[in-house]
Amino acid sequence: MSNDDLYKTSLDLLNGKLLSEQNKDIIYAPGNNALHYRGGLYTKNNHYESNGNGYGYCNFLRISKDGKNAVVLQSADSSHYGDLSNSANKIYTDLFGK
């Protein structure tokens, strides 16, 4: 999936095009999970995060809860997974705040 496709699919998920608003509220509601991981996303204070790693590739999405702001990083070299995850966090924070 391209960066653009990952963003558009994530935006559709958040905007109720792939899930009803009721189902979205259920999946992403606060709960007892300390990591706040639900539906493929980690719930942070003002945004969601997802990370993927496999077959030598890795990807990182940081997206605001309204979907208006996002950072997508992907690499064909998963040996730098931690560095890229940290970079995605820093870029998101630098651009959009915490």
Secondary structure, DSSP 8 states (H G I E B T S, - for coil): --HHHHHHHHHHHHTTSSS-HHHHHHHTS--S-TT-EETTEEE-SSEEEEEEEETTEEEEEEEETTSSSEEEEEES-GGGHHHHHHHHHHHHHHHH--
